[in-house]
Amino acid sequence: MVPDTGIMALRSPYAVTLWDYINRGMPLNREGSLKPDEVYALTAFLLYKNDVIKSEDEVLDAQTLPKVNMPNRKGFAEYRSGSMGRRGF
């Protein structure tokens, strides 16, 4: 069970969703103005503060971010064309 963090992107099954959310929407009134390294740093900070990554010194980049195991990774239903809901139902 994922704790209710109040941040939709932290409930995502993939850490790259959080990166994309920050990259497109921050900072307020200057959306999209952060450099990629700043987006990775903010993503790492939020993941660390929410106990998703355990080390404050962990480096996140384009290679390591997709490997982050999000708490809700198995909590989302996969969509397949022509079907509804979870696989096998």
N, C-alpha and C positions, 0 to 999 in steps of 0.2 A: 504494500500500500504506500503510495506516494503521499507525503505530508502536504497539506494545502499551503503552498508557499505564496499564493496570490499572484505568482508570475506564470502566465500561461506557458511560456516557452520552457520553463523548467520542468513542466509536466510532460513535455514532448518525449517521445521515445528516442530521439536522436539529438546529440549535443550540437550538431551543425544547424539545427533549427534555431537554437538560442543565438548562435553566432549571426545567422541571417537576420533574425529579429532585431538584434542590436545594430547590425550594419545598416539596415534599411531605415530604422526608426529613431536612432539616437545621434546626437542629443536633441532634445525638444527644440523645435524652431530652427534647427540646423541639421536636419536629418541627412544621413549619408555623408557627413563631413569628417567622420573619424577615419584615421588611417587603419589599414588592416591589422597592424601590430597593436593598435589601441583597442580594436575590437576583440582580438584574441586575449589581451590582458584583462579586459572587463569581463569577458566570458569566463576566463579562468577564475577571476575573483568571485563571481557569482556561484560558480560550481563549487569552489572551495568553501564559501560561506554556507552553502546548503549541503555540505558533506558528501558531495558527489565525487570530488577528487579529494584525496587525503593529505596531500602535501602542498603547502603554500608555495613551494619552489618548483612545482610541476610545470613544465613548459608545454603550452598548447600551440599548435601550428596546423597547417593544412594536412600534415601527415598524422598527427596524434589526435586531433579533435574527433575525427570519425570513429576512433577506437574507444572513446569514453563510453563506459557502460552506464547509461542513464537508468535511474530507479524504475522508470515506467516503460522500459523498452519492451517488455512482454505484455503490457497492459493495453495496447492498441490493437484494434482489428485491422487486418490487412484487407485492402480493397483489391478485388480481381474483377476485371471487366466481365460483365454478365452475371455477377453474383453480388450478394449482400452479406455483410457480416464476416465473422471469423472463418478461417479456412477449416473445413471439416464439418461445418454446421449446415 
